[in-house]
């Protein structure tokens, strides 16, 4: 019952999926499944598996991203609070290069977004606090912050419509390493 998912493709991107778990709710609270290998493995290349999970707790008005690389699949969600999640295609050979899509992720519906390699993502915290979760699949060693693509949150070519004008940023996100 609570191991079922509603899965749909992005309206813009071929390999971006939005996944909503079935949530069982009663007087005690709720329960839901966030990952079933047999379902999620059908979305990523056969040789890949999810290797590790990360969490980031952030305060209201914090914007993290835009980050990505060319080999990592990310399954992202907000397990507490509410965020404005953005996914952008930075694959120069792609017909959707430079396009972006946004999603509201929160701890009411536990919606997830599966992001393929060659995309960057970032999020803005709408609630007082948010706990962001991402599950990572890749070959070889993990590409950490120093080797990732970082694009300024307000890159003029992407022209993302963020729900803020003066977010709290870390230096990496404020400077960015390249424009698209």
Secondary structure, DSSP 8 states (H G I E B T S, - for coil): -TT-EEEEE-SS-TT-EEEEE--EEETTEEE-----HHHHTTTS-TT--EEEEEEEEEETTBEEEEEE-SS-EEEEEEEESEEEEEEEE--TTSTTTT-EEEEEEETTT--EEEE-TTEEEEEEE-SSEEEEEEEEE-SSS---GGGSEEB-TT-TTT----S-SS-B--HHHHH-SB--
